[in-house]
Amino acid sequence: MGSPKVREYFKKKYLEMVERGETWELLRLMGPTGPRAIVEGREMIVLASNNYLNLANDPRIKRAAIEAIEKYGWGAGSDWSIAGYTDLQEELHRKIAEFKKTEAGLAFQTGYGVNAGTIPKIVGKGDIVLSDELNHGSIIDGIRLSRADKIIYKHCDVSDLEDKLRKVHGKYNNILIVTDGVFSMDGDIAPMDKIQKLADEFGAMTYVDDAHGEGVLGEGRGIGVHFGLEDKIDFQMGTFSKALGSFGGMLAGDREVIDYVRNTARTWLLSAAYPPSVTAANIKALEIVMSEPERVRRLWDNTKYFKKELESLGFNTGKSQTPIIPVIVGDTKKVKELARMLFDEGIFVLPIVYPMVPRGTERIRNQVNADHTREDLDKALNAYERAGKKLGII
Ligand SMILES: Cc1ncc(COP(=O)(O)O)c(C=O)c1O
């Protein structure tokens, strides 16, 4: 038992969060995740998962993991930097580079760990980071750990970025521009072509978080390939935990960059290797995405259909350009009620409220899956129509 004073302190803090509606209710899946899943004992259509390409339960990936357990055992036994590195892991590094069309690749324990560990080692005191105002929390943490100065530029606003670059140019040792590739709450795409052009003009380094771009953009290879900038962007961060249906982070770039990061990033150096079965699963997931472009095409067909139909019903989908399609409601109570009504109709969606998005933009974030059938999407659209009308949203 800890101290009663500490217990009281955190109880008060927690209850305040409950009062503000800022706590998460955990819903239990009772089997594999996919376009449909058993949630709290009921079959639901899933519109709340990052599993865009439906690979999380792919039999070939499961087989690869099982075979790796048989050959390598379960645990890695150590950090990759010490005694946990395998020939399989080396193969994964080569595959990451092939996938991203870069010279070198590196796997990390998580995508969070890439941002939190890499950014503090590529900039520090005397440097400056220019960061999009809607960047992911792991980027924000990475910048905080770096001790570099920071300027936030307006979301995807290249003229604001240019103004800010002009102000800082010549005053710092290094300038780093960092942005999400696909923004996780709005589903819009960073104008990486224009950002890279500005970076070249001002001698800045570029770092892109491709967590929601892999499997989606550039025939599945992500934002670098989408813009033809795979050999221009200095740091391409990614994750296996979303469209690749697996687990772990990745970084792609030039050989020198990868060698440097591998020898400095503390999240890589000072944390255990994930099990070899995860490595094998990640290799297989990359192979599948590279060899099955029809999966990505199905994802885009579903995305276009679902977005168009939501809009024609009168819903506000914001600036979405990808399978992340928000329905912006702009009211905490209403959005929670909408999510509850959809849930009752067998549609698994989650409301996203402040502080995850600014007040007044509370929303449901839909994420489309390559293997949703037309019937699934129509069922979801019908439920949206009924609930939206009842709540006076449309
Ligand atoms: C934009 C973005 N970056 C990084 C991450 C972290 O990736 P991982 O789940 O592999 O830690 C996420 C996941 O939520 C994300 O959405």
PDBQT file of the ligand as one rigid body, heavy atoms in Angstrom, charges set to zero:
ROOT
HETATM    1  C1  LIG A 401       1.537   9.937 -36.424  1.00  0.00    +0.000 C 
HETATM    2  C2  LIG A 401       2.019   8.868 -35.495  1.00  0.00    +0.000 A 
HETATM    3  N1  LIG A 401       3.329   8.784 -35.207  1.00  0.00    +0.000 NA
HETATM    4  C3  LIG A 401       3.810   7.838 -34.378  1.00  0.00    +0.000 A 
HETATM    5  C4  LIG A 401       2.986   6.914 -33.785  1.00  0.00    +0.000 A 
HETATM    6  C5  LIG A 401       3.565   5.874 -32.866  1.00  0.00    +0.000 C 
HETATM    7  O1  LIG A 401       3.742   4.652 -33.515  1.00  0.00    +0.000 OA
HETATM    8  P1  LIG A 401       3.790   3.282 -32.685  1.00  0.00    +0.000 P 
HETATM    9  O2  LIG A 401       2.369   2.846 -32.459  1.00  0.00    +0.000 OA
HETATM   10  O3  LIG A 401       4.540   2.330 -33.554  1.00  0.00    +0.000 OA
HETATM   11  O4  LIG A 401       4.498   3.561 -31.410  1.00  0.00    +0.000 OA
HETATM   12  C6  LIG A 401       1.609   6.968 -34.051  1.00  0.00    +0.000 A 
HETATM   13  C7  LIG A 401       0.695   5.994 -33.397  1.00  0.00    +0.000 C 
HETATM   14  O5  LIG A 401      -0.237   6.351 -32.722  1.00  0.00    +0.000 OA
HETATM   15  C8  LIG A 401       1.105   7.961 -34.923  1.00  0.00    +0.000 A 
HETATM   16  O6  LIG A 401      -0.194   8.047 -35.191  1.00  0.00    +0.000 OA
ENDROOT
TORSDOF 0
